């Protein structure tokens, strides 16, 4: 009888311990839904639960990338994806469809796992969009998602003093790509999977330091259907 009462007393604590352990194992949502524009938060849109943006270095062939994607069980293997390559960009980008709609926590877990693979340069969240037109209002597909590249753009206070820029680059493990030839206060930076966050998070972080006039991610649009 004493053992029975002792068990009743201990059960709530044992249950609470199990709950805490399960919660600690669950990956939290890491999606950022805003950027800064004119000093204020600018809402980017709702997370897409059906697509992510995968990127690989241009040194990999399309065949190598396709073979790699075929091993990923979280993705729809019947989906007819496109490998996008731009002449001046370091990475090939591929919007991929998940095998079912996922929660933000599930997508965060998938991104974290895939980015461990050496062939993968980054995996980014995608954002729902009702607009499927290019910059000159031409339709580019039946359905599009927005995402962001590895680049972001920082406007310094004084282009002759880059002390703050170099310091924050070192702190965040981001990379300086180039200075704008015509707007000398603007610099292009790159976030990698080894940085303190992806390019969207880093763009926001640089602005939040208060050391720079502006910081913008490179928002992109992709047709997925």
SULWOTA-V476177 format. One record per backbone hydrogen bond with DSSP energy under -1.0 kcal/mol. NH is the residue of the N-H (numbers start at 1). CO is the residue of the C=O. If there is no record, write none. Layout:
# SULWOTA-V476177
nh=NH co=CO
nh=NH co=CO
This chain:
# SULWOTA-V476177
nh=5 co=1
nh=6 co=2
nh=7 co=3
nh=8 co=4
nh=9 co=5
nh=10 co=6
nh=11 co=7
nh=14 co=10
nh=15 co=11
nh=16 co=12
nh=17 co=13
nh=18 co=14
nh=19 co=15
nh=20 co=16
nh=21 co=17
nh=22 co=18
nh=23 co=19
nh=24 co=20
nh=25 co=21
nh=26 co=22
nh=35 co=42
nh=37 co=40
nh=40 co=37
nh=42 co=35
nh=44 co=33
nh=48 co=126
nh=52 co=96
nh=53 co=124
nh=54 co=94
nh=55 co=122
nh=56 co=92
nh=58 co=90
nh=60 co=57
nh=65 co=61
nh=66 co=62
nh=67 co=63
nh=68 co=64
nh=69 co=65
nh=70 co=66
nh=71 co=68
nh=72 co=69
nh=75 co=72
nh=76 co=97
nh=79 co=76
nh=81 co=79
nh=84 co=93
nh=89 co=86
nh=92 co=56
nh=93 co=84
nh=94 co=54
nh=96 co=52
nh=98 co=50
nh=99 co=74
nh=102 co=49
nh=107 co=103
nh=108 co=104
nh=109 co=105
nh=110 co=106
nh=111 co=107
nh=112 co=108
nh=113 co=109
nh=114 co=110
nh=115 co=111
nh=116 co=113
nh=117 co=114
nh=120 co=117
nh=121 co=55
nh=122 co=55
nh=124 co=53
nh=127 co=146
nh=128 co=46
nh=134 co=138
nh=137 co=134
nh=140 co=132
nh=145 co=222
nh=146 co=127
nh=147 co=220
nh=149 co=218
nh=152 co=189
nh=153 co=216
nh=154 co=187
nh=155 co=214
nh=156 co=185
nh=161 co=158
nh=166 co=162
nh=167 co=163
nh=168 co=164
nh=169 co=165
nh=170 co=166
nh=171 co=167
nh=172 co=168
nh=174 co=169
nh=175 co=190
nh=177 co=188
nh=178 co=188
nh=180 co=186
nh=186 co=183
nh=187 co=154
nh=188 co=178
nh=189 co=152
nh=190 co=175
nh=191 co=150
nh=195 co=192
nh=196 co=172
nh=202 co=198
nh=203 co=199
nh=204 co=200
nh=205 co=201
nh=206 co=202
nh=207 co=203
nh=208 co=204
nh=209 co=205
nh=210 co=207
nh=213 co=155
nh=214 co=155
nh=216 co=153
nh=218 co=151
nh=219 co=217
nh=220 co=147
nh=222 co=145
nh=224 co=143
nh=225 co=143
